[in-house]
Amino acid sequence: MSSTPQHQAIYRRWRAQTFSQIVGQGAVVETLRNAARTNRVSHGVLFVGPRGTGKTSLARILAKAINCTNLIDGEPCDACPSCVAIREGRTLDVYEIDAASHRGIDAIREIRERIQYPPGELTHKVYILDEAHQITKDAWGALLKTLEEPPDFVNFMFASTEPAGFPAAILSRLQRFDLRRLTVPEIAGKMRMILEADGRTAEPEAIDLIARLAAGGMRDAESMLDQLLATDAEALTADRVREVLGLVEEETVDAFLAALVSGEPMAGIEILDGLEERGRDLRAFAEQAMERLRMALVASLGRGSPGGLAAAGPAILAAAARRLASLDPTHPGPGGLRLQLELALLAPVEVAAQALPRIPEAPSRAAATDRPAVPPLPPVKPAPPTATPTPTPTPTSIPAPTQPIRQTPPKPAVAGPAVSTAASLPTPPAPASRARSGPSMELLLERWAEIVEVISKSPAVKPLIVACRPVGVDGAIVTLGFPEAQSFFKDVAERRRAILEDGVGRVLGMSVSVRCVAANVEVSPLPADPDSSRLLTEFKRIYGDDVVDVGNVD
């Protein structure tokens, strides 16, 4: 009675057995082949790279090469007794150890006891430690001296996806080889070879889809192909690949991305509802969306077809990509990945703009002088040297100040015609020129009380705008200073700078940028002249008695 042959996974049947069968690691293969040919293989070798790129396969092939009795130009023959024993796992001179489960000092001590004995049937004893970055600190310490001066017939080979987990003293004693991710054409080429050998057919689109999903790992691609071939004996199609692997149609992904880019959250939410009804994995969907968005972003920069989603432009696509990149698929909190995807559909720029109430655009300075709510300041006549100036009564209800806050030193009395205070101030530039070069410091101080009042309507930023003072203007850049004792406000303001810029810009009627700094501040005495007292009344209403001068800016 005939028995059905036992099935063996594709990645095991098609594991590379010689250097020439390794896919995509040409530089590493050539270096190892030359080392084997010249008998210069190091006693300690480290293979680093993503999963499924051939780390342990290279370690086994190198173990064959240093033990092969019929080495041909650095290539193991894979036919001599030594190569066959290593390939079939029958020799006791090649130890392949899973360092993830044998990571402690006891396992390393056992290795130290074994290495003193010479090999039984091969010329070299080889220890292959996979996932070696999980070895404990104490175990590395126990292996350090042995790894530095092992017996001549012992070779250590380590494989790891995280080289940062190795102590520096260990890395300095190893020859490191970095393996790269495989490209889509490289993976697709081997997929076609496997399908041809097994007598199966597949659509080119299906093969390319598997190669892209493998994300540079050949073993992942072979595992997916093995699963797909087990479904039926028909030709493999792209739709079948999506159905078996739980993927979403490209049209659905594009529709979600269109909703994400155009700011239509309800359309995107309806797509998510449909995916959950069909039992699709949202984590896989997010990965598909990120890959499609990346391709559209590259196309918008001129590499590929500019149509479709790429027509939105690189700036809009980059903003959408940042929102998707900030997702945490492993977050176990309420809502999970579904809630994160829904929040990503809401444009953060629009939300930030709605944080402040809309106000009419600030009128020009010429129009501001015609407002009846702001009475003009009366001209101030210089007093005789011996006369005592009579202060002007302060009104009980003061509108927003229209003059900059300055502490003017008293001027000596000079006989002559009366000169108004407003006439002594420099004439600000016209609004058109100011929009090109940015606001002046005088204009910023003049409108500062109004800026504070408007931005304070947003509870999130009210403590920030109350704590800061304008300290400088450089073109369109407005510098706000925060007291050193409250420097933490500066860090918070940096994160909410967009709201500050929106409020300042809309009050001034121009686009500005805000820079936040920590400044040395000191309390200033209140000026005694009537004009300054009038202008400070509004500031006292906002800041209370916290009136300061800004000193040096750090």
Contacts in CASP RR format, 6 or more apart in sequence:
PFRMAT RR
TARGET T0000
AUTHOR 0000-0000-0000
METHOD contacts of the structure
MODEL  1
MSSTPQHQAIYRRWRAQTFSQIVGQGAVVETLRNAARTNRVSHGVLFVGP
RGTGKTSLARILAKAINCTNLIDGEPCDACPSCVAIREGRTLDVYEIDAA
SHRGIDAIREIRERIQYPPGELTHKVYILDEAHQITKDAWGALLKTLEEP
PDFVNFMFASTEPAGFPAAILSRLQRFDLRRLTVPEIAGKMRMILEADGR
TAEPEAIDLIARLAAGGMRDAESMLDQLLATDAEALTADRVREVLGLVEE
ETVDAFLAALVSGEPMAGIEILDGLEERGRDLRAFAEQAMERLRMALVAS
LGRGSPGGLAAAGPAILAAAARRLASLDPTHPGPGGLRLQLELALLAPVE
VAAQALPRIPEAPSRAAATDRPAVPPLPPVKPAPPTATPTPTPTPTSIPA
PTQPIRQTPPKPAVAGPAVSTAASLPTPPAPASRARSGPSMELLLERWAE
IVEVISKSPAVKPLIVACRPVGVDGAIVTLGFPEAQSFFKDVAERRRAIL
EDGVGRVLGMSVSVRCVAANVEVSPLPADPDSSRLLTEFKRIYGDDVVDV
GNVD
9 222 0 8 1.000
9 223 0 8 1.000
9 226 0 8 1.000
10 194 0 8 1.000
10 222 0 8 1.000
10 223 0 8 1.000
10 225 0 8 1.000
10 226 0 8 1.000
10 229 0 8 1.000
11 218 0 8 1.000
11 219 0 8 1.000
11 222 0 8 1.000
11 223 0 8 1.000
11 226 0 8 1.000
14 190 0 8 1.000
14 194 0 8 1.000
14 222 0 8 1.000
15 57 0 8 1.000
16 22 0 8 1.000
16 23 0 8 1.000
16 54 0 8 1.000
16 57 0 8 1.000
16 61 0 8 1.000
17 61 0 8 1.000
17 64 0 8 1.000
17 78 0 8 1.000
17 87 0 8 1.000
18 61 0 8 1.000
18 64 0 8 1.000
18 75 0 8 1.000
18 76 0 8 1.000
18 78 0 8 1.000
19 29 0 8 1.000
19 32 0 8 1.000
19 33 0 8 1.000
19 61 0 8 1.000
19 65 0 8 1.000
19 74 0 8 1.000
19 75 0 8 1.000
19 76 0 8 1.000
20 29 0 8 1.000
20 75 0 8 1.000
22 29 0 8 1.000
22 54 0 8 1.000
22 57 0 8 1.000
22 58 0 8 1.000
22 61 0 8 1.000
23 182 0 8 1.000
23 186 0 8 1.000
23 187 0 8 1.000
23 190 0 8 1.000
23 218 0 8 1.000
24 180 0 8 1.000
24 182 0 8 1.000
24 183 0 8 1.000
24 186 0 8 1.000
25 53 0 8 1.000
25 54 0 8 1.000
25 58 0 8 1.000
25 179 0 8 1.000
25 180 0 8 1.000
28 58 0 8 1.000
28 177 0 8 1.000
28 178 0 8 1.000
28 179 0 8 1.000
29 58 0 8 1.000
31 177 0 8 1.000
32 41 0 8 1.000
32 58 0 8 1.000
32 61 0 8 1.000
32 62 0 8 1.000
32 65 0 8 1.000
32 177 0 8 1.000
33 65 0 8 1.000
33 73 0 8 1.000
33 74 0 8 1.000
33 75 0 8 1.000
34 40 0 8 1.000
34 74 0 8 1.000
35 41 0 8 1.000
35 42 0 8 1.000
36 62 0 8 1.000
36 65 0 8 1.000
36 66 0 8 1.000
36 71 0 8 1.000
36 74 0 8 1.000
36 75 0 8 1.000
36 76 0 8 1.000
37 71 0 8 1.000
37 73 0 8 1.000
37 74 0 8 1.000
41 62 0 8 1.000
41 65 0 8 1.000
41 66 0 8 1.000
41 155 0 8 1.000
42 155 0 8 1.000
42 174 0 8 1.000
42 175 0 8 1.000
43 150 0 8 1.000
43 154 0 8 1.000
43 155 0 8 1.000
43 156 0 8 1.000
44 147 0 8 1.000
44 155 0 8 1.000
44 156 0 8 1.000
44 157 0 8 1.000
44 158 0 8 1.000
44 173 0 8 1.000
44 174 0 8 1.000
44 175 0 8 1.000
45 59 0 8 1.000
45 62 0 8 1.000
45 155 0 8 1.000
45 156 0 8 1.000
45 157 0 8 1.000
45 158 0 8 1.000
45 174 0 8 1.000
45 175 0 8 1.000
45 177 0 8 1.000
46 132 0 8 1.000
46 157 0 8 1.000
46 158 0 8 1.000
46 159 0 8 1.000
46 160 0 8 1.000
46 163 0 8 1.000
46 166 0 8 1.000
46 171 0 8 1.000
46 174 0 8 1.000
46 175 0 8 1.000
46 176 0 8 1.000
46 177 0 8 1.000
47 54 0 8 1.000
47 55 0 8 1.000
47 56 0 8 1.000
47 58 0 8 1.000
47 59 0 8 1.000
47 157 0 8 1.000
47 158 0 8 1.000
47 159 0 8 1.000
47 160 0 8 1.000
47 177 0 8 1.000
47 179 0 8 1.000
48 55 0 8 1.000
48 160 0 8 1.000
48 161 0 8 1.000
48 163 0 8 1.000
48 176 0 8 1.000
48 177 0 8 1.000
48 178 0 8 1.000
48 179 0 8 1.000
49 55 0 8 1.000
49 160 0 8 1.000
49 161 0 8 1.000
49 178 0 8 1.000
49 179 0 8 1.000
49 180 0 8 1.000
50 161 0 8 1.000
50 179 0 8 1.000
50 181 0 8 1.000
50 216 0 8 1.000
50 217 0 8 1.000
51 161 0 8 1.000
51 217 0 8 1.000
51 219 0 8 1.000
51 220 0 8 1.000
52 216 0 8 1.000
52 217 0 8 1.000
52 218 0 8 1.000
52 219 0 8 1.000
52 220 0 8 1.000
53 179 0 8 1.000
53 180 0 8 1.000
53 181 0 8 1.000
53 182 0 8 1.000
53 216 0 8 1.000
53 217 0 8 1.000
53 218 0 8 1.000
54 179 0 8 1.000
54 218 0 8 1.000
54 219 0 8 1.000
55 130 0 8 1.000
55 159 0 8 1.000
55 160 0 8 1.000
55 179 0 8 1.000
56 96 0 8 1.000
56 128 0 8 1.000
56 130 0 8 1.000
56 159 0 8 1.000
58 177 0 8 1.000
58 179 0 8 1.000
59 126 0 8 1.000
59 128 0 8 1.000
59 157 0 8 1.000
59 159 0 8 1.000
60 86 0 8 1.000
60 87 0 8 1.000
60 94 0 8 1.000
60 96 0 8 1.000
60 128 0 8 1.000
61 76 0 8 1.000
62 157 0 8 1.000
63 86 0 8 1.000
63 94 0 8 1.000
63 124 0 8 1.000
63 126 0 8 1.000
63 128 0 8 1.000
63 155 0 8 1.000
63 157 0 8 1.000
64 76 0 8 1.000
64 78 0 8 1.000
64 82 0 8 1.000
64 83 0 8 1.000
64 86 0 8 1.000
64 87 0 8 1.000
65 71 0 8 1.000
65 74 0 8 1.000
65 75 0 8 1.000
65 76 0 8 1.000
66 123 0 8 1.000
66 124 0 8 1.000
66 126 0 8 1.000
66 155 0 8 1.000
67 82 0 8 1.000
67 83 0 8 1.000
67 86 0 8 1.000
67 93 0 8 1.000
67 122 0 8 1.000
67 123 0 8 1.000
67 124 0 8 1.000
67 126 0 8 1.000
68 76 0 8 1.000
68 77 0 8 1.000
68 80 0 8 1.000
68 82 0 8 1.000
68 83 0 8 1.000
69 80 0 8 1.000
69 81 0 8 1.000
69 82 0 8 1.000
70 77 0 8 1.000
70 79 0 8 1.000
70 80 0 8 1.000
71 77 0 8 1.000
76 83 0 8 1.000
77 83 0 8 1.000
78 84 0 8 1.000
78 87 0 8 1.000
81 121 0 8 1.000
82 91 0 8 1.000
82 121 0 8 1.000
82 122 0 8 1.000
82 123 0 8 1.000
85 91 0 8 1.000
85 121 0 8 1.000
85 122 0 8 1.000
86 94 0 8 1.000
86 122 0 8 1.000
91 121 0 8 1.000
91 122 0 8 1.000
92 120 0 8 1.000
92 121 0 8 1.000
93 119 0 8 1.000
93 120 0 8 1.000
93 121 0 8 1.000
93 122 0 8 1.000
93 124 0 8 1.000
93 125 0 8 1.000
93 126 0 8 1.000
94 122 0 8 1.000
94 125 0 8 1.000
94 126 0 8 1.000
94 128 0 8 1.000
95 111 0 8 1.000
95 114 0 8 1.000
95 125 0 8 1.000
95 126 0 8 1.000
95 127 0 8 1.000
95 128 0 8 1.000
96 128 0 8 1.000
96 130 0 8 1.000
97 107 0 8 1.000
97 111 0 8 1.000
97 127 0 8 1.000
97 128 0 8 1.000
97 129 0 8 1.000
97 130 0 8 1.000
98 130 0 8 1.000
98 131 0 8 1.000
99 129 0 8 1.000
99 130 0 8 1.000
99 131 0 8 1.000
99 132 0 8 1.000
99 133 0 8 1.000
99 134 0 8 1.000
99 135 0 8 1.000
100 130 0 8 1.000
100 131 0 8 1.000
100 134 0 8 1.000
103 134 0 8 1.000
103 135 0 8 1.000
103 136 0 8 1.000
103 139 0 8 1.000
104 135 0 8 1.000
104 136 0 8 1.000
104 138 0 8 1.000
104 139 0 8 1.000
105 136 0 8 1.000
105 138 0 8 1.000
105 139 0 8 1.000
105 142 0 8 1.000
107 139 0 8 1.000
108 135 0 8 1.000
108 139 0 8 1.000
108 140 0 8 1.000
108 142 0 8 1.000
108 143 0 8 1.000
109 142 0 8 1.000
111 127 0 8 1.000
111 143 0 8 1.000
111 146 0 8 1.000
112 142 0 8 1.000
112 143 0 8 1.000
112 146 0 8 1.000
114 125 0 8 1.000
115 125 0 8 1.000
115 127 0 8 1.000
115 146 0 8 1.000
115 150 0 8 1.000
115 151 0 8 1.000
115 154 0 8 1.000
116 151 0 8 1.000
118 125 0 8 1.000
118 151 0 8 1.000
118 153 0 8 1.000
119 125 0 8 1.000
119 153 0 8 1.000
123 153 0 8 1.000
124 153 0 8 1.000
124 154 0 8 1.000
124 155 0 8 1.000
125 153 0 8 1.000
125 154 0 8 1.000
125 155 0 8 1.000
126 154 0 8 1.000
126 155 0 8 1.000
126 156 0 8 1.000
126 157 0 8 1.000
127 154 0 8 1.000
127 155 0 8 1.000
127 156 0 8 1.000
127 157 0 8 1.000
128 157 0 8 1.000
128 158 0 8 1.000
128 159 0 8 1.000
129 135 0 8 1.000
129 156 0 8 1.000
129 157 0 8 1.000
129 158 0 8 1.000
129 159 0 8 1.000
130 159 0 8 1.000
131 159 0 8 1.000
131 160 0 8 1.000
131 161 0 8 1.000
132 158 0 8 1.000
132 159 0 8 1.000
132 160 0 8 1.000
132 166 0 8 1.000
133 160 0 8 1.000
133 161 0 8 1.000
133 162 0 8 1.000
133 163 0 8 1.000
133 164 0 8 1.000
133 165 0 8 1.000
133 166 0 8 1.000
135 143 0 8 1.000
137 167 0 8 1.000
140 166 0 8 1.000
140 167 0 8 1.000
140 169 0 8 1.000
140 170 0 8 1.000
141 167 0 8 1.000
143 170 0 8 1.000
144 169 0 8 1.000
144 170 0 8 1.000
144 173 0 8 1.000
147 156 0 8 1.000
147 170 0 8 1.000
147 173 0 8 1.000
147 174 0 8 1.000
148 173 0 8 1.000
150 156 0 8 1.000
156 174 0 8 1.000
158 166 0 8 1.000
158 174 0 8 1.000
160 166 0 8 1.000
163 171 0 8 1.000
163 176 0 8 1.000
181 215 0 8 1.000
181 216 0 8 1.000
181 217 0 8 1.000
182 214 0 8 1.000
182 216 0 8 1.000
182 217 0 8 1.000
182 218 0 8 1.000
183 216 0 8 1.000
184 208 0 8 1.000
184 211 0 8 1.000
184 212 0 8 1.000
184 216 0 8 1.000
185 211 0 8 1.000
187 210 0 8 1.000
187 211 0 8 1.000
187 214 0 8 1.000
187 216 0 8 1.000
187 217 0 8 1.000
187 218 0 8 1.000
187 221 0 8 1.000
188 207 0 8 1.000
188 208 0 8 1.000
188 210 0 8 1.000
188 211 0 8 1.000
189 207 0 8 1.000
190 218 0 8 1.000
190 221 0 8 1.000
190 222 0 8 1.000
191 202 0 8 1.000
191 207 0 8 1.000
191 210 0 8 1.000
191 211 0 8 1.000
191 221 0 8 1.000
191 225 0 8 1.000
192 207 0 8 1.000
194 222 0 8 1.000
194 225 0 8 1.000
195 201 0 8 1.000
195 202 0 8 1.000
195 207 0 8 1.000
195 225 0 8 1.000
195 236 0 8 1.000
198 229 0 8 1.000
200 229 0 8 1.000
200 233 0 8 1.000
200 235 0 8 1.000
200 236 0 8 1.000
201 235 0 8 1.000
201 236 0 8 1.000
202 235 0 8 1.000
202 236 0 8 1.000
202 237 0 8 1.000
203 235 0 8 1.000
203 236 0 8 1.000
203 237 0 8 1.000
203 238 0 8 1.000
205 237 0 8 1.000
205 238 0 8 1.000
206 236 0 8 1.000
206 237 0 8 1.000
206 238 0 8 1.000
206 240 0 8 1.000
206 241 0 8 1.000
207 236 0 8 1.000
209 238 0 8 1.000
209 241 0 8 1.000
209 242 0 8 1.000
209 247 0 8 1.000
210 221 0 8 1.000
210 224 0 8 1.000
210 225 0 8 1.000
210 228 0 8 1.000
210 241 0 8 1.000
211 221 0 8 1.000
212 291 0 8 1.000
213 220 0 8 1.000
213 221 0 8 1.000
213 224 0 8 1.000
213 245 0 8 1.000
213 247 0 8 1.000
214 220 0 8 1.000
214 221 0 8 1.000
214 224 0 8 1.000
224 245 0 8 1.000
227 244 0 8 1.000
227 245 0 8 1.000
228 236 0 8 1.000
228 240 0 8 1.000
228 241 0 8 1.000
228 244 0 8 1.000
228 245 0 8 1.000
229 236 0 8 1.000
231 240 0 8 1.000
231 244 0 8 1.000
241 247 0 8 1.000
242 248 0 8 1.000
242 249 0 8 1.000
245 284 0 8 1.000
246 280 0 8 1.000
246 281 0 8 1.000
246 284 0 8 1.000
247 280 0 8 1.000
247 284 0 8 1.000
247 288 0 8 1.000
248 275 0 8 1.000
248 280 0 8 1.000
248 284 0 8 1.000
248 285 0 8 1.000
248 288 0 8 1.000
250 292 0 8 1.000
252 271 0 8 1.000
252 275 0 8 1.000
253 285 0 8 1.000
253 288 0 8 1.000
253 289 0 8 1.000
253 292 0 8 1.000
254 292 0 8 1.000
254 308 0 8 1.000
254 309 0 8 1.000
255 267 0 8 1.000
255 268 0 8 1.000
255 271 0 8 1.000
256 268 0 8 1.000
256 271 0 8 1.000
256 272 0 8 1.000
256 285 0 8 1.000
256 289 0 8 1.000
257 289 0 8 1.000
257 292 0 8 1.000
257 293 0 8 1.000
257 296 0 8 1.000
257 309 0 8 1.000
257 320 0 8 1.000
258 264 0 8 1.000
258 267 0 8 1.000
258 309 0 8 1.000
259 265 0 8 1.000
259 267 0 8 1.000
259 268 0 8 1.000
259 271 0 8 1.000
259 345 0 8 1.000
260 268 0 8 1.000
260 289 0 8 1.000
260 320 0 8 1.000
260 323 0 8 1.000
260 324 0 8 1.000
260 344 0 8 1.000
260 345 0 8 1.000
261 309 0 8 1.000
261 312 0 8 1.000
261 316 0 8 1.000
261 317 0 8 1.000
261 320 0 8 1.000
262 312 0 8 1.000
263 345 0 8 1.000
263 346 0 8 1.000
263 347 0 8 1.000
263 350 0 8 1.000
264 345 0 8 1.000
265 342 0 8 1.000
265 345 0 8 1.000
265 346 0 8 1.000
268 345 0 8 1.000
269 342 0 8 1.000
269 345 0 8 1.000
272 282 0 8 1.000
272 338 0 8 1.000
272 341 0 8 1.000
272 342 0 8 1.000
275 282 0 8 1.000
275 285 0 8 1.000
276 282 0 8 1.000
276 338 0 8 1.000
282 329 0 8 1.000
282 337 0 8 1.000
282 338 0 8 1.000
282 341 0 8 1.000
283 329 0 8 1.000
283 337 0 8 1.000
286 324 0 8 1.000
286 327 0 8 1.000
286 329 0 8 1.000
286 337 0 8 1.000
286 341 0 8 1.000
289 324 0 8 1.000
290 321 0 8 1.000
290 324 0 8 1.000
290 325 0 8 1.000
292 309 0 8 1.000
293 309 0 8 1.000
293 317 0 8 1.000
293 320 0 8 1.000
293 321 0 8 1.000
293 324 0 8 1.000
294 321 0 8 1.000
296 308 0 8 1.000
296 309 0 8 1.000
296 310 0 8 1.000
296 312 0 8 1.000
296 317 0 8 1.000
297 310 0 8 1.000
297 314 0 8 1.000
297 317 0 8 1.000
297 318 0 8 1.000
297 321 0 8 1.000
298 304 0 8 1.000
299 305 0 8 1.000
299 306 0 8 1.000
299 307 0 8 1.000
299 310 0 8 1.000
300 306 0 8 1.000
300 310 0 8 1.000
300 311 0 8 1.000
300 312 0 8 1.000
300 313 0 8 1.000
300 314 0 8 1.000
300 317 0 8 1.000
301 314 0 8 1.000
304 310 0 8 1.000
309 317 0 8 1.000
310 317 0 8 1.000
319 347 0 8 1.000
319 349 0 8 1.000
323 344 0 8 1.000
323 348 0 8 1.000
324 344 0 8 1.000
326 344 0 8 1.000
327 337 0 8 1.000
327 340 0 8 1.000
327 341 0 8 1.000
327 344 0 8 1.000
328 337 0 8 1.000
328 340 0 8 1.000
329 337 0 8 1.000
331 337 0 8 1.000
331 340 0 8 1.000
349 498 0 8 1.000
352 498 0 8 1.000
352 499 0 8 1.000
352 502 0 8 1.000
353 502 0 8 1.000
355 458 0 8 1.000
355 460 0 8 1.000
355 461 0 8 1.000
355 499 0 8 1.000
356 454 0 8 1.000
356 455 0 8 1.000
356 457 0 8 1.000
356 458 0 8 1.000
356 499 0 8 1.000
356 502 0 8 1.000
356 503 0 8 1.000
356 506 0 8 1.000
357 454 0 8 1.000
357 457 0 8 1.000
359 454 0 8 1.000
359 506 0 8 1.000
359 507 0 8 1.000
361 506 0 8 1.000
361 509 0 8 1.000
362 447 0 8 1.000
362 506 0 8 1.000
362 507 0 8 1.000
362 508 0 8 1.000
362 509 0 8 1.000
364 431 0 8 1.000
365 428 0 8 1.000
365 431 0 8 1.000
365 443 0 8 1.000
368 374 0 8 1.000
368 402 0 8 1.000
369 376 0 8 1.000
369 402 0 8 1.000
373 399 0 8 1.000
374 399 0 8 1.000
374 400 0 8 1.000
374 402 0 8 1.000
375 395 0 8 1.000
376 422 0 8 1.000
377 403 0 8 1.000
377 420 0 8 1.000
377 421 0 8 1.000
377 422 0 8 1.000
377 531 0 8 1.000
377 534 0 8 1.000
378 392 0 8 1.000
379 418 0 8 1.000
379 419 0 8 1.000
379 420 0 8 1.000
379 421 0 8 1.000
380 418 0 8 1.000
380 420 0 8 1.000
380 421 0 8 1.000
380 530 0 8 1.000
380 531 0 8 1.000
381 418 0 8 1.000
382 411 0 8 1.000
382 413 0 8 1.000
382 414 0 8 1.000
382 415 0 8 1.000
382 416 0 8 1.000
382 418 0 8 1.000
382 419 0 8 1.000
383 389 0 8 1.000
383 413 0 8 1.000
384 413 0 8 1.000
385 412 0 8 1.000
385 413 0 8 1.000
391 530 0 8 1.000
391 533 0 8 1.000
392 530 0 8 1.000
392 534 0 8 1.000
394 530 0 8 1.000
394 533 0 8 1.000
394 534 0 8 1.000
394 537 0 8 1.000
398 534 0 8 1.000
398 537 0 8 1.000
398 538 0 8 1.000
398 541 0 8 1.000
399 538 0 8 1.000
400 447 0 8 1.000
400 449 0 8 1.000
400 450 0 8 1.000
400 453 0 8 1.000
400 538 0 8 1.000
401 446 0 8 1.000
401 449 0 8 1.000
401 534 0 8 1.000
401 535 0 8 1.000
401 538 0 8 1.000
401 539 0 8 1.000
402 446 0 8 1.000
403 422 0 8 1.000
403 425 0 8 1.000
403 446 0 8 1.000
403 531 0 8 1.000
403 535 0 8 1.000
404 425 0 8 1.000
404 441 0 8 1.000
404 442 0 8 1.000
404 443 0 8 1.000
404 445 0 8 1.000
404 446 0 8 1.000
404 535 0 8 1.000
405 445 0 8 1.000
405 448 0 8 1.000
405 532 0 8 1.000
405 535 0 8 1.000
405 536 0 8 1.000
405 539 0 8 1.000
406 445 0 8 1.000
406 532 0 8 1.000
407 524 0 8 1.000
407 527 0 8 1.000
407 532 0 8 1.000
408 527 0 8 1.000
408 529 0 8 1.000
408 532 0 8 1.000
410 529 0 8 1.000
421 531 0 8 1.000
425 442 0 8 1.000
426 442 0 8 1.000
428 434 0 8 1.000
428 440 0 8 1.000
428 442 0 8 1.000
428 443 0 8 1.000
429 437 0 8 1.000
429 440 0 8 1.000
434 440 0 8 1.000
434 443 0 8 1.000
434 510 0 8 1.000
435 509 0 8 1.000
435 510 0 8 1.000
435 511 0 8 1.000
437 475 0 8 1.000
437 476 0 8 1.000
438 473 0 8 1.000
438 475 0 8 1.000
438 476 0 8 1.000
438 510 0 8 1.000
438 512 0 8 1.000
439 473 0 8 1.000
439 476 0 8 1.000
439 478 0 8 1.000
439 508 0 8 1.000
439 510 0 8 1.000
439 512 0 8 1.000
440 473 0 8 1.000
441 470 0 8 1.000
441 472 0 8 1.000
441 473 0 8 1.000
443 508 0 8 1.000
444 470 0 8 1.000
444 472 0 8 1.000
444 473 0 8 1.000
444 478 0 8 1.000
444 508 0 8 1.000
445 470 0 8 1.000
447 507 0 8 1.000
447 508 0 8 1.000
448 470 0 8 1.000
449 538 0 8 1.000
449 539 0 8 1.000
449 542 0 8 1.000
450 507 0 8 1.000
451 465 0 8 1.000
451 503 0 8 1.000
451 504 0 8 1.000
451 507 0 8 1.000
451 508 0 8 1.000
452 465 0 8 1.000
452 466 0 8 1.000
452 542 0 8 1.000
453 542 0 8 1.000
454 503 0 8 1.000
454 506 0 8 1.000
454 507 0 8 1.000
455 461 0 8 1.000
455 462 0 8 1.000
455 465 0 8 1.000
455 499 0 8 1.000
455 500 0 8 1.000
455 503 0 8 1.000
455 504 0 8 1.000
456 462 0 8 1.000
456 465 0 8 1.000
456 466 0 8 1.000
456 542 0 8 1.000
458 499 0 8 1.000
460 496 0 8 1.000
460 499 0 8 1.000
461 493 0 8 1.000
461 496 0 8 1.000
461 499 0 8 1.000
461 500 0 8 1.000
463 489 0 8 1.000
464 489 0 8 1.000
464 492 0 8 1.000
464 493 0 8 1.000
464 496 0 8 1.000
464 500 0 8 1.000
465 500 0 8 1.000
466 542 0 8 1.000
466 543 0 8 1.000
467 482 0 8 1.000
467 483 0 8 1.000
467 486 0 8 1.000
467 489 0 8 1.000
468 480 0 8 1.000
468 481 0 8 1.000
468 482 0 8 1.000
468 489 0 8 1.000
468 493 0 8 1.000
468 516 0 8 1.000
469 480 0 8 1.000
469 481 0 8 1.000
469 519 0 8 1.000
469 521 0 8 1.000
469 548 0 8 1.000
469 550 0 8 1.000
470 478 0 8 1.000
470 479 0 8 1.000
470 480 0 8 1.000
470 481 0 8 1.000
471 479 0 8 1.000
471 480 0 8 1.000
471 481 0 8 1.000
471 517 0 8 1.000
471 519 0 8 1.000
471 550 0 8 1.000
471 553 0 8 1.000
472 478 0 8 1.000
472 479 0 8 1.000
473 479 0 8 1.000
476 510 0 8 1.000
476 511 0 8 1.000
476 512 0 8 1.000
476 513 0 8 1.000
477 512 0 8 1.000
477 513 0 8 1.000
477 514 0 8 1.000
477 515 0 8 1.000
478 504 0 8 1.000
478 512 0 8 1.000
478 513 0 8 1.000
478 514 0 8 1.000
478 515 0 8 1.000
479 514 0 8 1.000
479 515 0 8 1.000
479 516 0 8 1.000
479 517 0 8 1.000
479 553 0 8 1.000
480 493 0 8 1.000
480 500 0 8 1.000
480 514 0 8 1.000
480 515 0 8 1.000
480 516 0 8 1.000
480 517 0 8 1.000
481 490 0 8 1.000
481 516 0 8 1.000
481 517 0 8 1.000
481 518 0 8 1.000
481 519 0 8 1.000
481 550 0 8 1.000
481 553 0 8 1.000
482 489 0 8 1.000
482 490 0 8 1.000
482 493 0 8 1.000
482 516 0 8 1.000
482 517 0 8 1.000
482 518 0 8 1.000
482 519 0 8 1.000
483 518 0 8 1.000
483 519 0 8 1.000
483 521 0 8 1.000
483 548 0 8 1.000
484 518 0 8 1.000
484 519 0 8 1.000
484 520 0 8 1.000
484 521 0 8 1.000
484 554 0 8 1.000
487 518 0 8 1.000
490 516 0 8 1.000
490 517 0 8 1.000
490 518 0 8 1.000
493 500 0 8 1.000
493 514 0 8 1.000
493 516 0 8 1.000
494 516 0 8 1.000
497 514 0 8 1.000
497 516 0 8 1.000
500 514 0 8 1.000
501 512 0 8 1.000
501 513 0 8 1.000
501 514 0 8 1.000
504 512 0 8 1.000
504 514 0 8 1.000
505 511 0 8 1.000
505 512 0 8 1.000
517 553 0 8 1.000
517 554 0 8 1.000
518 554 0 8 1.000
519 550 0 8 1.000
519 551 0 8 1.000
519 552 0 8 1.000
519 553 0 8 1.000
519 554 0 8 1.000
520 550 0 8 1.000
520 551 0 8 1.000
520 552 0 8 1.000
520 553 0 8 1.000
520 554 0 8 1.000
521 548 0 8 1.000
521 549 0 8 1.000
521 550 0 8 1.000
521 551 0 8 1.000
522 548 0 8 1.000
522 549 0 8 1.000
522 551 0 8 1.000
523 547 0 8 1.000
523 548 0 8 1.000
524 547 0 8 1.000
524 548 0 8 1.000
524 549 0 8 1.000
526 533 0 8 1.000
526 536 0 8 1.000
526 547 0 8 1.000
527 533 0 8 1.000
527 536 0 8 1.000
536 547 0 8 1.000
539 547 0 8 1.000
540 547 0 8 1.000
END
